[in-house]
Amino acid sequence: MIKVISANLRESPKGQFVTLEIMGAIELVQSQNTGRFYATAKRCFISSTFSLEIAKGLIGQQLSGTIDRMACEPYQYTLPEGGQVITLSHTYSYVPAVKKLVEAKENFREELQEIV
């Protein structure tokens, strides 16, 4: 399940538009440095056709689907806590629940073909 956690007004060369910040389920991840677990969640932004006022009214609403890690062209990112610049080659994107079911069905068919 995905939850809308904020709404933002953005600027582009074509004008202003509204984005929704969405967040997936909480995950427990083990730190590579300390070995201790911490809680985190995948987040991303999606564009909308809503006004900022309507988008703010959607905060807290739940949607079906997931937020998945996707490969992309490498880009520079500055860590907010220390200012260190790192290179990333992934992003996070919303994937509707229906698409996940289709992908699972296709993967199952491929695995079945390998067995037979």
N, C-alpha and C positions, 0 to 999 in steps of 0.2 A: 504494500500500500504506500502511496505517496501522499504527502500533506503539503498544502500551500502554506508557506511560512512568512512571505512578505510580498509586497508589490512595489515596483520602482518605476519612476519616469526616466526614460533614457533619451539621449540625443543621437541623431544620425544625420548624415548629409541630406537626407530626404525629409527630415523633421523629427518630431517627438513621437515616441511610442512607449507602451507600457509592457513591462516584463513581470512575470510571476516567478518568484524563487520557490522551488519545490525541494523537498527533502524526503529521502527514503527512510526505511526502517533503521533503527539503531543496530549497529553491529559491534561485536567485541573483537578487537584486533590486538595481537601480541606485538609489543614493541621489539624491534630488532636490536635496539641498544640496551634496554634494561631487562627484557624478557617479561615484563609486567603487562597486564592487559589494560586497555583503555577503551572507552566507548566512543564511537564515531558514527557518522551517517553521511551517505553520499548526497550531494546537493548539486543543483544546476538551475539555470534560468531558461525560461521559455517565453517567447514573444506572445503577445495577446492583442486582441482587437478591442479590449475593454478600456473604458476611461479609468483613470487612477482611482476614483471614488468606488467604482464597481469592483475593480480588482482588489482593493483593500477589504471589501466586504467578503471576498472569497477566502481570506486568510482563515486557516483552520479546516477548510474543506478537504476531504480525502478523495483521491482518485485511484483507479486501479492501474497497475503497471509497476515498472521498476526504473531505477536509474542505473545504467550500466556504464562501465568504463569503455571508451572507444579510442582506437588509435587515431592520431592526427599528425599533421606536419609539426615538427619540433618548434617550440616557441620559448621565449624567455619569461620567467616568472620571478618576481621579487617576494621573498618571504617576509610577511608583515612583522614578525617578531624580531628579526635581526637585520633585515635589509639585504641579506644574501641573495644573489641572483642565481637561479638554477635553470636548467633547460628541461622542459617537459615534452613528452611526445604522446600525451593522452589527454582526453577531456571526458566529461561525464554528460550523458544524454538521456533524455526520457524515452523509454520504450513502452508502448501501450501493452496491456496484458494480452490482447488478441495476437499481436505480433510474436510475443513470447511463445504462445501455444503453437503457432504455425512453425516457428523455428524448432521447437521441441519435436513436433511431428516429423519434420524433415530430417532431423538428426536421428530419430528413431528408425526411419526408413533406411538411411545410409548404414547405420549399425547393423540392421537386420540383413541388408544385402551382403555385408562383409561376412556375416556368420554363415549365410547360405552359400 
